[in-house]
Amino acid sequence: MKNLVIYFWHLPRWFGLPVSTCAVVLGGLVSGATASQLAIAAGIGALLMAYAHTFNTFNDYVLTGFDKGDVRSRQKPYTSGQSLIALGLIRPGRVFWTGVLYLVLALGLVFALGENQIKWIPVLLTIPMTFAYSYGKKFYTCELVLALGFGPFAAMLGSAFSDHPDMWNSFLVGLPIGIIFGFGAEVYDQYFDADQNWDKGLRNIGALTWFYKLDVTGVVETFVILAYVVQVGLVYAGYLSSWTLLTILALPAILALRLVPRWGSLGILVGLFGVFAYCVLMVGGQAVG
């Protein structure tokens, strides 16, 4: 039973599912996807995320070493995938084949349920993202990779399963979600690993924020503001419904990140809830509009 929990709960890191699913649904909505088409795309998106997160555990132990040894990535209050191999709870080979299983399931669904060839574009773009993300931690690009995977590429997946796919529009509407999660939330995630992994070569915005002793909350809030600015621009240009501006209701929870020094893990969880609320309100507003 413990192994099943590791394979099907810890490795996929389902905490990211609200973000990826909202991006997929948003891309489908702007392309006129039906409920059944959205469900298919969301299911495939969930399996691709499980594949990516599982391989991230493998990559950060075997390939980059960030999760290896006594000095390694910290445990976070929202995920426990980092230390599974280091603690001896599962072997690297089993992590590898579990990731392959999730990928095979995703590709099988794409092959069986997709009726147009364009569906393979976002899938094939997404597959290498987990490796680009892991190595991107050393090359200043992991935030960009995460933003693309959870934002524009996920939205393109939702669009690809509609009757009238619109890759460009879906890419654009996925940008705010990508920015707020891939940059805003990720900066905090990497910031708390920087003192552990700087000597191992960790180089990204979060690590640089730690190294130069910048205000991490201020950096995160800058990306949050950028997400809202991009969203307003997309509303003004007609790509998003004006109802998506309901995301302003999520801002107080996101700003709870400023209370992390006093609230600790609670502040991080409230801020993460704010990010999830932003994504849900975005989709809800687009559905209403």
N, C-alpha and C positions, 0 to 999 in steps of 0.2 A: 504493500500500500504506500509506503514512504517513497519508493521509486516512482510510482505512478504520479504522486503529487509533484515530484521533481520534474518528471517528463512533461506533464500536462498543465502544471501551474507555474512553477518557478522559472523554468527555461523560457516559455513563451512571453513572460512578463506582460500579462494581460492588462496591466495598469495603463498601457498606451492605447488600448483598444478604443476608448471613446474618441480619441483624437483621430486615429486613422479611419474609423468608421464614419465620423462626421465629414471628413474630407472626401471620402468616397461618395457619400450620399450627396454632398454639396455639388460635386462634379456631375453626378447623375441628374440632379434637379435642373441645373442650367442647360442640360441637353435633352430634357423632357423624358427621362427614364421612367418606366412604370415601377410600381411597388415590387413586383417580382424581379425585375431587372436590377433594382437597387439591392434587393436581398442577395441575389447571386453575387453581385460585385462586392458587397460588404463581406460575404462569407469568404470569397477568395482573398480579399484584402486582409482579413483576420489571419488566414493561413500564411500569407506572405509575411505578415508581421511576426507571427510565431517562428517562422523559418529564420527571419533576420535576427530576432532577439536570441534565438538558440545559438546561431552561429556567432553572434557577438560574444557570448559566453566562451565558446571555443576559441575564437580569435584572440580575445584579450588574455587568455591563459597560454595558448600554444604559440601564437604568431607574434603578438606584441609584448607579452609578459606583464601587462599592467595589473592583472589579477593573480599573479604568481608570487610566491614567497611570503615572508612575514610582513613585509611592507608592500601593501597592495591597495587597490581601490577600496574605499570605505563602503560599509553597508549603508544603504539608504532606507528611509522609512517607507518607501513606496515600492521597493524591489529587493529581491534577495538573490539575484542571479550571479552576482560577481564572485562569490566565494565558494560556490558549490564544488568546483574541482579542487581548489586549494584545501578545502576542509576534508577532502576524501569522500564526499558524499556520492560522487559519480565520476566515472572515468572519462577522459577526453574523447575516446573513441565512441562512447555511447552518446555523448553530446553531439558529436559530428553526425552520427546516423539518425539521431532524433531530428536534427535540423533537415537532413535529407528527406526524412519522412514527411515533414510539414511541406517541404517544397514540392515533392511528388504529388501530394494530395492537392495542392494549389494548382499545379499544372494539369493534373487530371481533370479537375473541375473546369478549368479554362477550355481544355480540349473538348470536353463533353457538352458543356453548356453554352459556349460562345459560338455565335453564328457568323461573325464577321472577322476578317483577318486583322483589323485594326486593334482588336482586343489585345494582341500580343505586344503592341508597342509599350504600354505602361508596365506590362508584366516583365518584359525583357529589360526595361530601364531599371526596374526595382530590384531584380535579382542580384546584381553586383553591389548594391548599395551597402549591404552589411559589411563587405570587405573594404569598400571605400571609406566607410565610417570608422572602422577599427584603425586602419592605417592613417586616416585623416586626423586622428588624435596626435599624430606626430608631425603632421604637415599643415596645420592651421586650417583644415577644411572640414572637420567633423561636423561642425554646426551647419554648414551649408548642405552637406550630404543629408543630414537628418531632416533639415527643413524641406528639401526636395522630396524625400521619401514620404514623409508624413503629410505634406501639403500638396504641391502641384501634381506629383506622380500618382498619389492616391486619388486625387480628384479626377485625373485623366482616366484612371481605372473605372471609376463610376460612370464617366461619360462613354467609355468604350463599349459598355454593355447596353447602351441605349440604342434606339432605332436610328437616331441621327447624331452620331458622335461628333463632338466639337472639341478637338484636342486643345486648341488655342484658348478658347474661353474657359475651359475647365482648368487649364494650367494657371491662368490668371487668378481665378477665384480661389484657388488653393493657396495662393501666396500668403494671405494674412495668417491662416492656420499654421503654415510652415514657419513663418517668422516667429510667431508667439511661442511655438513649441520647440522648433529646431534651434532657434537662437536664444529666446528669452529663458525658457526652462532649462535648456542644455547648458547655458553658462553657469547656472547654479550647480547643476550636477557635476560638471567638470571642475568647478572652483573648489569643491570640497575634496576632490581627489588630488589636487595639484601638489600639496605638500608631500603626499605619498609617492607620486609618480613623476615629479619634475625631473628627478635624476635618471628616470627610465626613458626620458625623451618626450614626455607629455607636452605638447605645444598646440594650444588652441586658445580661443578667446577667454574661456574660464581660467585656464592656467596662467595666461598672461595677466589677467585681472589680479590673480593671487600674487604673481611674481612682482608686479609693479605696485602692489598694495593699493589698488584702486577700490572704490566703493562698489562692491559687487551688486548691491541692490540698485544703485544708480545705473549701472551698465544694463542690468536686466530691464529696468523700467524704460530705458532708452529704446530697447527692442520692442517692448510692449507698445510704446507710443508709435513707433514705426509701423507696427502691425495695424494699429487703428488708422494711421494716416493712409496707408495703402488701401485699407478697406473703404475709407471714405472716398478715395479717388476712384475705386472700382464702382461704388454706388453712383457717384457723379457721372461716370462714363457709361453707365447703364449695364454693366456686367453683373452687378448684384442688386437685389431689391433693397429699397430704403428701409424695409423692416429688419434687415440684418443689423441695423444700428442699435437694435436692442442689446447687442453685446456690451454696451456701456454699463449694463446692470451687473456685469461680471467684474468690472474694474475694482470695486472695493475689496473683493476677495483676492484678486491678483496683487493688489497693493499690500496685502497682509505679509508679503515677503519682506517688507521693510521691518516687520516685527520679529523676524527670525532670530536676531541676537537675544531677544527677550523670551520668545515663545519656543525656540528650538525647533524640534521636529514638527510641532503643531503648526508653526508658521509656514513651514514648507508644504505641509499637507493642505492647509487652507489655500495657499497660493496655487498649488496644483489643481485644487478643486475649482479655483477661479479660471484657470486655463481650460479645464473641461467645460465649465459653464459657458465660456466664450464660444467654444466650438459648437455646443448644443444650441445656443441662442442664434448663432450664425445660420445653422441649418434650419432651425425653426422659423427664423425670419424669412429665409429664402422660400421655404415651403408656403408660408402665408402669402408672401408677395407674388 
